[in-house]
């Protein structure tokens, strides 16, 4: 017999465990107040608002964002773990929302809401800007899938390929050309299997490199690389 997936809890079935979770922390909890699914109050503190949804999606995120106009303590509560939970955490953290997951009748706080303080990844930003600056022209189409991306590294490797198609050359000759500043590392790494060392400081093309160079030449200067 085919296996059936367990039914997701209804939104009203999420309320009792969420209410119990908040009451255990000293909150007075009431449902459907001012258009909010759950409102919890503890003393003079700002209210806590929880929006209930069976599954995580854009709808509950938009509801949560709207509730931030009332209080900073806003949670979304769902009846099943969202797909890609790490990405969901990052999204909610950026938005300042919290996350509660209800499983087997128990509610657990996965993420507390807090003001988002972005931490810049300077190394990643430097790589991004470096790639943008080194890439010649705009050889790719935004949004493309299932097509190889022409990177600055590949562009420079292709320039090495064109130079060496005329025969083996010394590294200083390639450097003198002015358009392959990273020739030493590209030739040594040989990511594409095009290059081989034929003598000290001298490189030529492998059979694969010769074949690729011939294909590029026959296709013409405007051909796209694959």
DODRENDREN-416209 format. One record per residue (C-alpha): residue number from 1; chain; x, y, z. Coordinates in steps of 0.5 Angstrom, whole numbers. Example, Ala and Ser with C-alpha at 12.3 -4.5 7.8 and 13.67 -1.06 7.14 Angstrom:
{pt 1; A; {25; -9; 16}};
{pt 2; A; {27; -2; 14}};
***
This chain:
{pt 1; A; {0; 0; 0}};
{pt 2; A; {3; 7; -2}};
{pt 3; A; {5; 11; 4}};
{pt 4; A; {1; 17; 6}};
{pt 5; A; {4; 23; 9}};
{pt 6; A; {1; 25; 16}};
{pt 7; A; {-4; 31; 15}};
{pt 8; A; {-2; 38; 17}};
{pt 9; A; {-5; 41; 23}};
{pt 10; A; {-10; 46; 22}};
{pt 11; A; {-8; 53; 24}};
{pt 12; A; {-13; 53; 30}};
{pt 13; A; {-9; 47; 33}};
{pt 14; A; {-3; 51; 33}};
{pt 15; A; {-6; 55; 38}};
{pt 16; A; {-6; 51; 44}};
{pt 17; A; {1; 49; 44}};
{pt 18; A; {3; 56; 43}};
{pt 19; A; {-1; 59; 48}};
{pt 20; A; {2; 54; 53}};
{pt 21; A; {9; 56; 51}};
{pt 22; A; {7; 63; 52}};
{pt 23; A; {3; 62; 59}};
{pt 24; A; {9; 58; 62}};
{pt 25; A; {13; 64; 61}};
{pt 26; A; {8; 69; 65}};
{pt 27; A; {4; 72; 59}};
{pt 28; A; {-3; 73; 59}};
{pt 29; A; {-5; 70; 52}};
{pt 30; A; {-11; 72; 48}};
{pt 31; A; {-13; 70; 41}};
{pt 32; A; {-16; 74; 35}};
{pt 33; A; {-14; 81; 38}};
{pt 34; A; {-14; 87; 33}};
{pt 35; A; {-13; 82; 27}};
{pt 36; A; {-8; 78; 30}};
{pt 37; A; {-8; 71; 31}};
{pt 38; A; {-5; 71; 38}};
{pt 39; A; {-3; 77; 43}};
{pt 40; A; {1; 76; 49}};
{pt 41; A; {2; 81; 55}};
{pt 42; A; {7; 81; 61}};
{pt 43; A; {6; 86; 66}};
{pt 44; A; {9; 93; 62}};
{pt 45; A; {13; 90; 57}};
{pt 46; A; {11; 91; 49}};
{pt 47; A; {6; 86; 47}};
{pt 48; A; {8; 79; 43}};
{pt 49; A; {4; 78; 37}};
{pt 50; A; {4; 71; 34}};
{pt 51; A; {1; 69; 27}};
{pt 52; A; {-1; 62; 26}};
{pt 53; A; {0; 58; 19}};
{pt 54; A; {0; 51; 17}};
{pt 55; A; {6; 52; 13}};
{pt 56; A; {12; 57; 12}};
{pt 57; A; {10; 62; 6}};
{pt 58; A; {10; 69; 4}};
{pt 59; A; {3; 70; 7}};
{pt 60; A; {5; 69; 14}};
{pt 61; A; {12; 73; 13}};
{pt 62; A; {8; 79; 10}};
{pt 63; A; {3; 79; 16}};
{pt 64; A; {9; 79; 21}};
{pt 65; A; {12; 85; 17}};
{pt 66; A; {5; 88; 18}};
{pt 67; A; {5; 87; 26}};
{pt 68; A; {12; 90; 27}};
{pt 69; A; {8; 97; 26}};
{pt 70; A; {5; 95; 33}};
{pt 71; A; {11; 91; 37}};
{pt 72; A; {18; 89; 36}};
{pt 73; A; {16; 82; 39}};
{pt 74; A; {13; 78; 33}};
{pt 75; A; {13; 71; 31}};
{pt 76; A; {11; 67; 26}};
{pt 77; A; {9; 60; 28}};
{pt 78; A; {8; 54; 23}};
{pt 79; A; {6; 47; 24}};
{pt 80; A; {12; 44; 20}};
{pt 81; A; {19; 45; 19}};
{pt 82; A; {20; 50; 13}};
{pt 83; A; {24; 47; 7}};
{pt 84; A; {31; 50; 7}};
{pt 85; A; {31; 52; 15}};
{pt 86; A; {38; 55; 15}};
{pt 87; A; {35; 60; 9}};
{pt 88; A; {29; 61; 13}};
{pt 89; A; {32; 63; 19}};
{pt 90; A; {37; 68; 15}};
{pt 91; A; {31; 71; 12}};
{pt 92; A; {27; 72; 19}};
{pt 93; A; {33; 75; 22}};
{pt 94; A; {34; 80; 17}};
{pt 95; A; {27; 82; 18}};
{pt 96; A; {27; 82; 25}};
{pt 97; A; {22; 76; 26}};
{pt 98; A; {22; 70; 30}};
{pt 99; A; {20; 63; 29}};
{pt 100; A; {16; 58; 33}};
{pt 101; A; {15; 51; 30}};
{pt 102; A; {9; 46; 33}};
{pt 103; A; {11; 39; 33}};
{pt 104; A; {7; 33; 36}};
{pt 105; A; {3; 38; 40}};
{pt 106; A; {9; 42; 43}};
{pt 107; A; {11; 49; 41}};
{pt 108; A; {19; 51; 41}};
{pt 109; A; {22; 57; 39}};
{pt 110; A; {27; 57; 34}};
{pt 111; A; {29; 64; 33}};
{pt 112; A; {27; 70; 37}};
{pt 113; A; {26; 77; 34}};
{pt 114; A; {31; 82; 34}};
{pt 115; A; {34; 88; 30}};
{pt 116; A; {38; 86; 24}};
{pt 117; A; {45; 88; 25}};
{pt 118; A; {48; 86; 18}};
{pt 119; A; {55; 84; 18}};
{pt 120; A; {59; 85; 12}};
{pt 121; A; {63; 80; 9}};
{pt 122; A; {69; 84; 7}};
{pt 123; A; {73; 78; 3}};
{pt 124; A; {67; 76; -1}};
{pt 125; A; {65; 83; -3}};
{pt 126; A; {73; 84; -5}};
{pt 127; A; {72; 78; -9}};
{pt 128; A; {66; 80; -12}};
{pt 129; A; {69; 87; -14}};
{pt 130; A; {75; 84; -17}};
{pt 131; A; {71; 79; -21}};
{pt 132; A; {67; 85; -24}};
{pt 133; A; {73; 89; -25}};
{pt 134; A; {77; 84; -29}};
{pt 135; A; {72; 81; -33}};
{pt 136; A; {72; 84; -40}};
{pt 137; A; {66; 86; -43}};
{pt 138; A; {59; 83; -41}};
{pt 139; A; {59; 76; -44}};
{pt 140; A; {54; 73; -40}};
{pt 141; A; {46; 74; -40}};
{pt 142; A; {43; 75; -33}};
{pt 143; A; {38; 69; -30}};
{pt 144; A; {42; 64; -35}};
{pt 145; A; {41; 57; -33}};
{pt 146; A; {44; 51; -35}};
{pt 147; A; {50; 55; -39}};
{pt 148; A; {57; 56; -37}};
{pt 149; A; {59; 62; -34}};
{pt 150; A; {64; 66; -37}};
{pt 151; A; {69; 68; -31}};
{pt 152; A; {75; 73; -31}};
{pt 153; A; {79; 67; -30}};
{pt 154; A; {76; 63; -36}};
{pt 155; A; {77; 69; -40}};
{pt 156; A; {84; 70; -38}};
{pt 157; A; {85; 62; -39}};
{pt 158; A; {82; 63; -46}};
{pt 159; A; {87; 69; -48}};
{pt 160; A; {93; 64; -46}};
{pt 161; A; {90; 59; -50}};
{pt 162; A; {90; 64; -56}};
{pt 163; A; {97; 66; -55}};
{pt 164; A; {100; 59; -54}};
{pt 165; A; {96; 57; -61}};
{pt 166; A; {102; 60; -65}};
{pt 167; A; {107; 55; -61}};
{pt 168; A; {110; 54; -54}};
{pt 169; A; {112; 61; -51}};
{pt 170; A; {116; 63; -44}};
{pt 171; A; {112; 66; -39}};
{pt 172; A; {115; 73; -39}};
{pt 173; A; {113; 73; -47}};
{pt 174; A; {106; 72; -44}};
{pt 175; A; {106; 77; -39}};
{pt 176; A; {109; 82; -44}};
{pt 177; A; {103; 81; -48}};
{pt 178; A; {99; 85; -42}};
{pt 179; A; {93; 82; -42}};
{pt 180; A; {94; 75; -38}};
{pt 181; A; {97; 78; -32}};
{pt 182; A; {96; 71; -28}};
{pt 183; A; {99; 67; -33}};
{pt 184; A; {103; 63; -29}};
{pt 185; A; {98; 61; -24}};
{pt 186; A; {93; 59; -30}};
{pt 187; A; {98; 55; -33}};
{pt 188; A; {100; 52; -27}};
{pt 189; A; {93; 50; -25}};
{pt 190; A; {91; 48; -32}};
{pt 191; A; {84; 48; -30}};
{pt 192; A; {81; 46; -37}};
{pt 193; A; {87; 41; -39}};
{pt 194; A; {89; 46; -44}};
{pt 195; A; {96; 47; -42}};
{pt 196; A; {103; 43; -41}};
{pt 197; A; {110; 45; -39}};
{pt 198; A; {115; 43; -44}};
{pt 199; A; {121; 47; -41}};
{pt 200; A; {123; 51; -35}};
{pt 201; A; {118; 57; -35}};
{pt 202; A; {116; 55; -42}};
{pt 203; A; {109; 52; -44}};
{pt 204; A; {105; 50; -49}};
{pt 205; A; {98; 46; -51}};
{pt 206; A; {96; 39; -49}};
{pt 207; A; {92; 36; -55}};
{pt 208; A; {86; 38; -52}};
{pt 209; A; {88; 45; -52}};
{pt 210; A; {90; 44; -59}};
{pt 211; A; {83; 42; -61}};
{pt 212; A; {80; 47; -57}};
{pt 213; A; {84; 53; -60}};
{pt 214; A; {82; 50; -67}};
{pt 215; A; {75; 50; -65}};
{pt 216; A; {75; 57; -63}};
{pt 217; A; {79; 59; -69}};
{pt 218; A; {74; 56; -74}};
{pt 219; A; {68; 59; -70}};
{pt 220; A; {71; 66; -71}};
{pt 221; A; {73; 71; -66}};
{pt 222; A; {66; 72; -63}};
{pt 223; A; {64; 65; -61}};
{pt 224; A; {62; 64; -55}};
{pt 225; A; {66; 59; -50}};
{pt 226; A; {63; 53; -47}};
***
